[in-house]
């Protein structure tokens, strides 16, 4: 993957993260970065684990969709980068 593609992706991802709902961004960070399960996040957010799990799934998809929309890459390069991200997010 070309360095300019990676730079474009980083910019798009950063912008997309900034647009996520704060609660969704927090849930996603706790899950992906801290490795917490929905049942561990639920008490933090005063929510049911099933609701947290659905929120995490929706946040992942929202993040990918927003990132794709912001990429200044051709479709094949964008798809390649997003596949890597999806694998890291557990999608």
Z-matrix of the N, CA and C atoms (Angstrom, degrees):
N
C 1 1.460
C 2 1.533 1 107.24
N 3 1.305 2 114.88 1 131.72
C 4 1.461 3 121.36 2 -176.30
C 5 1.527 4 111.41 3 -68.07
N 6 1.339 5 116.73 4 145.86
C 7 1.470 6 120.24 5 179.86
C 8 1.523 7 113.50 6 -56.27
N 9 1.338 8 117.21 7 -36.89
C 10 1.467 9 118.70 8 179.16
C 11 1.524 10 111.80 9 -67.48
N 12 1.338 11 116.48 10 -29.61
C 13 1.465 12 120.17 11 176.58
C 14 1.525 13 109.93 12 -68.38
N 15 1.321 14 116.17 13 -41.39
C 16 1.462 15 120.61 14 179.27
C 17 1.528 16 110.11 15 -64.71
N 18 1.327 17 116.39 16 -42.51
C 19 1.474 18 120.20 17 178.82
C 20 1.527 19 110.59 18 -62.96
N 21 1.320 20 116.45 19 -43.33
C 22 1.467 21 120.67 20 178.45
C 23 1.526 22 110.42 21 -61.65
N 24 1.323 23 115.27 22 -41.51
C 25 1.457 24 120.10 23 179.84
C 26 1.527 25 111.12 24 -63.91
N 27 1.328 26 117.18 25 -46.20
C 28 1.465 27 120.49 26 179.53
C 29 1.522 28 111.16 27 -58.29
N 30 1.323 29 116.63 28 -43.51
C 31 1.466 30 120.30 29 178.68
C 32 1.524 31 111.11 30 -62.70
N 33 1.326 32 116.02 31 -44.53
C 34 1.466 33 120.84 32 -178.86
C 35 1.532 34 110.70 33 -64.89
N 36 1.332 35 116.44 34 -43.60
C 37 1.460 36 120.48 35 -179.37
C 38 1.530 37 111.01 36 -64.93
N 39 1.304 38 116.28 37 -43.05
C 40 1.474 39 120.54 38 178.97
C 41 1.533 40 110.42 39 -60.17
N 42 1.313 41 116.22 40 -45.65
C 43 1.469 42 120.58 41 179.40
C 44 1.526 43 110.84 42 -64.44
N 45 1.335 44 116.82 43 -42.42
C 46 1.464 45 120.89 44 -179.45
C 47 1.526 46 110.98 45 -64.66
N 48 1.326 47 116.88 46 -41.34
C 49 1.470 48 120.05 47 177.32
C 50 1.523 49 111.39 48 -60.45
N 51 1.322 50 116.03 49 -39.28
C 52 1.461 51 120.77 50 179.75
C 53 1.514 52 113.35 51 -65.95
N 54 1.319 53 116.48 52 -22.49
C 55 1.468 54 120.83 53 -179.33
C 56 1.520 55 113.63 54 -89.81
N 57 1.332 56 117.32 55 -13.89
C 58 1.462 57 119.05 56 179.95
C 59 1.518 58 110.51 57 -65.73
N 60 1.301 59 115.30 58 149.67
C 61 1.457 60 122.10 59 173.00
C 62 1.535 61 107.38 60 -56.61
N 63 1.329 62 118.23 61 136.48
C 64 1.467 63 120.21 62 -177.29
C 65 1.537 64 114.17 63 -54.22
N 66 1.306 65 116.62 64 -40.16
C 67 1.474 66 119.88 65 179.35
C 68 1.523 67 110.67 66 -65.08
N 69 1.335 68 116.34 67 -42.69
C 70 1.464 69 120.47 68 178.81
C 71 1.527 70 110.34 69 -64.92
N 72 1.320 71 116.44 70 -42.19
C 73 1.462 72 120.95 71 179.11
C 74 1.526 73 110.49 72 -61.98
N 75 1.322 74 117.43 73 -41.87
C 76 1.458 75 121.52 74 178.74
C 77 1.525 76 111.26 75 -64.79
N 78 1.318 77 117.01 76 -46.67
C 79 1.466 78 120.75 77 178.88
C 80 1.525 79 110.82 78 -59.20
N 81 1.312 80 115.46 79 -44.92
C 82 1.461 81 120.58 80 -179.64
C 83 1.527 82 110.76 81 -63.32
N 84 1.315 83 117.08 82 -43.03
C 85 1.470 84 120.77 83 179.11
C 86 1.529 85 110.92 84 -64.19
N 87 1.319 86 117.12 85 -45.18
C 88 1.460 87 120.16 86 179.37
C 89 1.521 88 111.54 87 -61.36
N 90 1.318 89 115.57 88 -37.28
C 91 1.466 90 120.45 89 -178.46
C 92 1.528 91 111.96 90 -76.52
N 93 1.324 92 116.99 91 -51.44
C 94 1.465 93 121.11 92 -174.10
C 95 1.527 94 111.99 93 -79.05
N 96 1.310 95 117.12 94 -48.55
C 97 1.462 96 119.92 95 -174.85
C 98 1.532 97 113.24 96 -81.34
N 99 1.333 98 116.28 97 -39.67
C 100 1.457 99 120.15 98 -176.55
C 101 1.525 100 113.35 99 -96.60
N 102 1.332 101 116.48 100 -9.83
C 103 1.456 102 120.52 101 177.21
C 104 1.513 103 115.46 102 72.97
N 105 1.339 104 116.95 103 20.32
C 106 1.462 105 120.09 104 179.98
C 107 1.526 106 110.77 105 -80.30
N 108 1.312 107 115.37 106 142.21
C 109 1.458 108 122.26 107 175.89
C 110 1.530 109 109.12 108 -83.30
N 111 1.337 110 116.84 109 160.21
C 112 1.469 111 119.42 110 179.01
C 113 1.526 112 113.68 111 -53.81
N 114 1.344 113 117.14 112 -36.68
C 115 1.464 114 117.91 113 -179.85
C 116 1.525 115 112.40 114 -71.38
N 117 1.342 116 117.89 115 -18.15
C 118 1.458 117 120.94 116 174.85
C 119 1.529 118 111.70 117 -85.93
N 120 1.322 119 115.51 118 -28.24
C 121 1.463 120 121.44 119 179.83
C 122 1.529 121 110.71 120 -80.38
N 123 1.313 122 116.75 121 -32.14
C 124 1.468 123 122.10 122 -174.85
C 125 1.529 124 113.54 123 -51.56
N 126 1.328 125 120.21 124 -48.37
C 127 1.475 126 118.73 125 179.96
C 128 1.530 127 113.13 126 -65.21
N 129 1.317 128 116.72 127 -31.11
C 130 1.462 129 121.03 128 179.20
C 131 1.526 130 110.07 129 -64.49
N 132 1.336 131 115.03 130 -37.52
C 133 1.458 132 120.03 131 -176.43
C 134 1.522 133 113.08 132 -102.84
N 135 1.303 134 117.02 133 8.48
C 136 1.463 135 121.65 134 -178.97
C 137 1.526 136 110.93 135 49.93
N 138 1.331 137 114.86 136 53.69
C 139 1.463 138 121.26 137 -177.69
C 140 1.531 139 108.94 138 -139.58
N 141 1.305 140 115.30 139 165.47
C 142 1.456 141 121.19 140 175.63
C 143 1.529 142 109.30 141 -78.30
N 144 1.339 143 118.56 142 145.12
C 145 1.459 144 121.17 143 179.61
C 146 1.530 145 114.20 144 -55.11
N 147 1.325 146 116.62 145 -38.20
C 148 1.473 147 119.15 146 179.37
C 149 1.522 148 110.80 147 -64.18
N 150 1.325 149 116.53 148 -38.70
C 151 1.459 150 120.58 149 178.60
C 152 1.531 151 110.15 150 -65.78
N 153 1.326 152 116.21 151 -40.96
C 154 1.465 153 120.58 152 178.47
C 155 1.526 154 109.87 153 -63.65
N 156 1.326 155 117.24 154 -44.34
C 157 1.468 156 121.13 155 -179.91
C 158 1.526 157 110.84 156 -60.40
N 159 1.322 158 117.00 157 -44.09
C 160 1.476 159 120.18 158 177.92
C 161 1.522 160 110.54 159 -64.05
N 162 1.332 161 116.10 160 -40.03
C 163 1.459 162 120.37 161 179.08
C 164 1.517 163 112.50 162 -63.64
N 165 1.318 164 116.50 163 -39.37
C 166 1.466 165 120.64 164 178.04
C 167 1.523 166 110.20 165 -64.71
N 168 1.311 167 116.40 166 -45.13
C 169 1.474 168 120.09 167 178.16
C 170 1.516 169 111.66 168 -60.40
N 171 1.318 170 116.23 169 -43.41
C 172 1.466 171 120.33 170 179.29
C 173 1.523 172 111.06 171 -66.42
N 174 1.341 173 116.70 172 -39.08
C 175 1.463 174 120.51 173 179.61
C 176 1.525 175 110.98 174 -65.16
N 177 1.328 176 117.26 175 -40.64
C 178 1.468 177 120.94 176 177.17
C 179 1.520 178 110.40 177 -59.48
N 180 1.321 179 115.63 178 -48.52
C 181 1.467 180 119.37 179 -178.24
C 182 1.519 181 111.22 180 -65.66
N 183 1.309 182 116.68 181 -41.77
C 184 1.460 183 121.59 182 178.62
C 185 1.524 184 110.26 183 -61.03
N 186 1.324 185 116.06 184 -44.17
C 187 1.464 186 120.44 185 179.20
C 188 1.527 187 111.32 186 -61.50
N 189 1.317 188 116.66 187 -45.25
C 190 1.473 189 120.30 188 179.09
C 191 1.523 190 111.18 189 -63.78
N 192 1.324 191 116.97 190 -44.02
C 193 1.467 192 120.75 191 -179.93
C 194 1.528 193 111.26 192 -63.29
N 195 1.321 194 116.05 193 -44.88
C 196 1.471 195 119.46 194 179.86
C 197 1.528 196 111.23 195 -65.59
N 198 1.326 197 116.02 196 -40.31
C 199 1.465 198 119.77 197 178.83
C 200 1.520 199 110.53 198 -63.19
N 201 1.319 200 117.11 199 -46.68
C 202 1.470 201 121.39 200 179.19
C 203 1.532 202 110.33 201 -57.19
N 204 1.311 203 117.02 202 -41.55
C 205 1.459 204 121.15 203 -178.47
C 206 1.521 205 113.89 204 -67.25
N 207 1.331 206 116.12 205 -20.89
C 208 1.462 207 120.16 206 -177.50
C 209 1.530 208 113.58 207 -99.40
N 210 1.314 209 116.81 208 -9.70
C 211 1.464 210 119.83 209 -176.47
C 212 1.523 211 111.63 210 -70.01
N 213 1.310 212 114.95 211 134.52
C 214 1.462 213 120.23 212 175.30
C 215 1.525 214 108.31 213 -103.06
N 216 1.338 215 115.03 214 53.24
C 217 1.459 216 122.54 215 -179.26
C 218 1.516 217 109.34 216 -126.55
N 219 1.335 218 115.93 217 161.33
C 220 1.463 219 118.03 218 174.15
C 221 1.533 220 107.95 219 -70.55
N 222 1.311 221 116.22 220 162.54
C 223 1.466 222 121.75 221 -172.01
C 224 1.519 223 112.86 222 -58.24
N 225 1.331 224 118.83 223 -40.38
C 226 1.471 225 119.77 224 -176.91
C 227 1.525 226 111.42 225 -68.74
N 228 1.321 227 118.04 226 -39.70
C 229 1.467 228 121.11 227 178.11
C 230 1.528 229 109.76 228 -67.07
N 231 1.325 230 117.05 229 -41.84
C 232 1.463 231 120.93 230 178.63
C 233 1.521 232 110.38 231 -62.14
N 234 1.322 233 117.20 232 -44.44
C 235 1.463 234 120.59 233 179.56
C 236 1.528 235 111.64 234 -62.72
N 237 1.335 236 117.02 235 -40.33
C 238 1.463 237 120.49 236 179.83
C 239 1.524 238 110.69 237 -62.58
N 240 1.309 239 116.97 238 -45.52
C 241 1.462 240 120.42 239 179.25
C 242 1.523 241 111.72 240 -65.13
N 243 1.316 242 116.12 241 -42.57
C 244 1.462 243 119.19 242 -178.14
C 245 1.521 244 112.12 243 -68.86
N 246 1.327 245 117.91 244 -29.00
C 247 1.463 246 120.01 245 175.42
C 248 1.524 247 110.67 246 -64.43
N 249 1.331 248 116.33 247 -39.65
C 250 1.460 249 120.50 248 177.10
C 251 1.528 250 109.66 249 -62.32
N 252 1.323 251 116.29 250 -45.07
C 253 1.466 252 120.51 251 -179.55
C 254 1.517 253 110.46 252 -63.37
N 255 1.320 254 117.31 253 -44.11
C 256 1.461 255 120.21 254 -179.82
C 257 1.526 256 110.72 255 -60.21
N 258 1.316 257 116.62 256 -39.71
C 259 1.469 258 119.03 257 -179.63
C 260 1.529 259 110.35 258 -66.06
N 261 1.332 260 117.28 259 -35.51
C 262 1.465 261 121.62 260 179.35
C 263 1.520 262 112.04 261 -73.22
N 264 1.336 263 116.34 262 -31.85
C 265 1.472 264 120.34 263 -179.61
C 266 1.525 265 111.84 264 -82.46
N 267 1.321 266 116.38 265 -10.12
C 268 1.449 267 119.09 266 -178.82
C 269 1.508 268 113.19 267 79.54
N 270 1.350 269 116.11 268 26.15
C 271 1.462 270 120.00 269 -179.74
C 272 1.514 271 110.40 270 -87.53
